[in-house]
């Protein structure tokens, strides 16, 4: 089995070298770059399995680099930010990042988050129970296709269509939609979505959920996912 290839973009020499060693020690192949432009070149040349992008890198900042990557690929992206409350975290998620880690970080935590993201992307068939049909409150469906008004979710082919037109979703957005479509009308809390979609076995930042829900809404319809204030979100059948 081929080793997982990580693109790591970080301008701090000490952090870059130490992190590269830590990732290589557990079996990852790492391409480490000191700035956004060289990171973009490396991404296009090597097509890594996952990208780790520091927000504040020279040449092309991490958020802009994430947008460039997302324009070309659905490869998973984790942003690295020095401040947990930074607006850069939200900007990175809005740019298409799948998760973020706050610096300074423990190497074991970073490895766990990378592996969690890779598990999600490596099991695109979705969460257990997806594709159920025929019970009260669930969408009409046939052959793994769930229908919610003009929205069709093919849980076997991993495709989404709206008004007959195919909708391009990232794997994280797809998993999020699969969670909602497996139980339409059921309110799912942010913590539950973090656990099921992001594979967090511990408390996480619910901004990750909120930003991804908003991104999903722009693609499948703003009114399709309803906010239940104080509780979470639900998919309208």
C-alpha positions in Angstrom: 0.0 0.0 0.0 1.4 3.4 -1.0 2.3 5.8 1.8 0.1 8.8 2.4 1.6 11.9 0.8 1.2 15.1 2.8 1.8 18.6 1.5 2.9 20.8 4.4 3.2 24.6 3.8 4.8 26.5 6.8 7.2 29.4 6.7 8.7 28.9 10.2 11.8 26.7 9.6 11.8 25.1 13.1 8.1 24.2 13.0 8.3 23.0 9.4 11.3 20.7 10.0 10.1 19.4 13.4 6.6 18.7 12.0 7.9 17.0 8.9 10.1 14.7 11.0 7.2 13.9 13.3 4.9 13.0 10.3 7.6 11.0 8.6 8.2 9.1 11.8 4.7 7.7 11.7 4.9 6.7 8.1 3.7 9.7 6.1 5.6 11.0 3.0 5.9 14.8 3.4 6.6 17.5 0.9 7.3 20.7 3.0 7.3 24.1 1.4 8.1 27.5 3.0 5.6 29.7 1.1 2.3 29.6 -0.7 3.5 29.9 -4.2 6.0 27.0 -3.9 3.2 25.1 -2.1 0.9 25.6 -5.0 3.6 24.4 -7.5 4.2 21.3 -5.3 0.5 20.6 -5.1 0.1 20.7 -8.9 3.2 18.6 -9.5 2.7 15.9 -6.9 -1.1 15.8 -6.1 -0.8 14.9 -2.4 -3.4 13.0 -0.4 -3.8 15.8 2.0 -2.6 19.4 2.5 -1.6 21.1 5.7 -1.6 24.9 5.2 -0.5 27.5 7.7 -2.7 30.6 7.4 0.1 33.1 7.5 2.7 32.2 4.9 4.4 34.6 2.5 3.8 35.0 -1.3 0.4 33.4 -1.3 -1.3 33.2 2.1 -2.8 29.9 3.3 -6.4 31.0 2.8 -5.7 32.0 -0.8 -3.8 28.8 -1.4 -6.7 26.8 -0.1 -9.0 28.5 -2.6 -6.6 27.7 -5.4 -6.5 24.0 -4.3 -10.2 23.8 -3.9 -10.7 25.2 -7.5 -8.7 22.3 -8.8 -9.3 19.4 -6.4 -11.4 18.0 -3.6 -8.2 16.8 -1.7 -8.7 17.3 2.0 -7.2 20.5 3.5 -6.4 21.2 7.1 -5.6 24.8 8.1 -3.1 25.6 10.8 -3.7 28.8 12.7 -1.8 30.5 15.6 -5.0 31.7 17.3 -8.2 29.7 18.0 -10.4 32.9 17.9 -8.8 34.2 14.7 -11.1 35.3 11.8 -8.5 33.4 9.7 -10.0 30.2 11.0 -13.4 31.0 9.6 -11.9 32.4 6.4 -10.0 29.2 5.9 -13.1 27.0 6.3 -15.1 29.3 4.0 -12.3 28.9 1.4 -12.9 25.2 1.4 -10.8 23.7 4.2 -12.2 20.6 5.9 -10.7 21.2 9.4 -8.2 23.3 11.3 -5.6 22.8 14.1 -4.5 25.6 16.4 -0.8 26.2 16.9 1.1 25.4 19.0 -0.1 21.8 18.5 1.0 18.5 19.8 2.4 16.2 17.2 0.2 13.3 18.3 -2.9 15.5 18.0 -2.0 16.6 14.5 -1.4 13.0 13.4 -4.8 12.0 14.9 -6.6 14.8 13.1 -4.9 13.9 9.8 -5.9 10.3 10.2 -9.5 11.3 11.1 -9.8 13.4 7.9 -8.3 10.6 5.8 -10.7 8.1 7.2 -13.6 10.3 6.2 -12.3 10.7 2.7 -11.4 7.1 2.4 -14.9 5.9 3.3 -17.0 8.1 1.0 -20.0 5.7 1.2 -21.1 7.7 4.2 -22.3 7.1 7.7 -23.9 3.9 8.9 -27.6 3.9 8.2 -27.5 6.2 5.1 -29.9 5.2 2.4 -32.8 4.0 4.6 -36.2 4.4 3.0 -39.8 3.6 3.6 -40.3 4.8 7.2 -42.4 7.7 8.4 -40.7 11.1 8.0 -38.0 9.9 5.5 -37.7 11.0 1.9 -39.1 9.1 -1.0 -36.4 7.1 -2.8 -35.6 4.3 -5.2 -32.4 2.3 -5.6 -30.5 4.4 -3.1 -31.7 7.7 -4.4 -33.4 10.0 -1.9 -35.6 12.8 -3.1 -36.3 16.0 -1.2 -38.3 18.3 -3.5 -35.9 19.2 -6.4 -32.9 17.7 -4.5 -31.8 14.1 -5.3 -29.2 12.3 -3.2 -27.8 9.2 -4.7 -26.3 7.4 -1.7 -24.8 4.6 -3.8 -23.3 6.6 -6.6 -22.3 9.5 -4.3 -23.9 12.1 -6.5 -26.3 15.0 -5.8 -28.6 16.7 -8.3 -30.7 19.8 -7.9 -33.3 20.5 -10.4 -31.8 17.8 -12.6 -28.3 19.4 -12.5 -25.4 17.8 -10.8 -24.1 19.5 -7.7 -20.4 19.4 -7.0 -19.7 18.7 -3.3 -16.5 18.1 -1.4 -16.3 14.8 0.4 -16.9 16.5 3.8 -20.0 18.3 2.4 -21.2 15.0 1.0 -20.9 13.3 4.3 -22.7 16.1 6.0 -25.6 15.9 3.5 -25.7 12.1 4.0 -26.1 12.6 7.7 -29.0 15.0 7.2 -30.6 12.9 4.4 -30.5 9.7 6.5 -32.9 11.3 9.0 -34.8 14.2 7.3 -36.8 16.3 9.8 -34.6 15.1 12.7 -32.6 17.8 14.5 -28.9 17.0 14.6 -26.8 18.9 17.1 -23.5 20.4 16.2 -21.7 18.1 18.7 -23.4 15.1 17.0 -22.4 16.3 13.6 -18.8 16.8 14.8 -18.8 13.2 16.0 -20.3 11.6 13.0 -18.9 13.7 10.1 -15.6 15.0 11.5 -14.9 11.9 13.6 -14.2 13.9 16.7 -14.1 11.6 19.7 -13.6 14.8 21.8 -15.0 18.3 22.0 -14.4 20.4 18.9 -15.1 23.8 17.6 -18.6 24.0 16.3 -17.6 26.8 13.8 -16.5 23.9 11.6 -20.0 22.7 11.4 -21.6 26.1 11.0 -19.4 27.1 8.1 -19.8 23.8 6.3 -23.6 23.9 6.7 -23.6 27.4 5.2 -21.4 26.2 2.3 -23.8 23.3 1.8 -26.8 25.6 1.8 -25.3 27.7 -1.1 -25.2 24.5 -3.2 -28.4 22.7 -2.4 -30.6 25.7 -1.4 -30.6 28.1 1.5 -34.0 26.9 2.8 -33.2 23.1 2.5 -31.4 23.0 5.9 -33.2 24.6 8.7 -31.5 26.1 11.8 -33.2 25.1 15.0 -32.0 27.7 17.4 -30.3 26.3 20.5 -30.4 22.7 19.2 -28.8 22.3 15.8 -29.9 21.8 12.2 -32.4 19.6 10.3 -33.0 18.8 6.7 -36.5 19.7 5.4 -38.1 16.7 3.6 
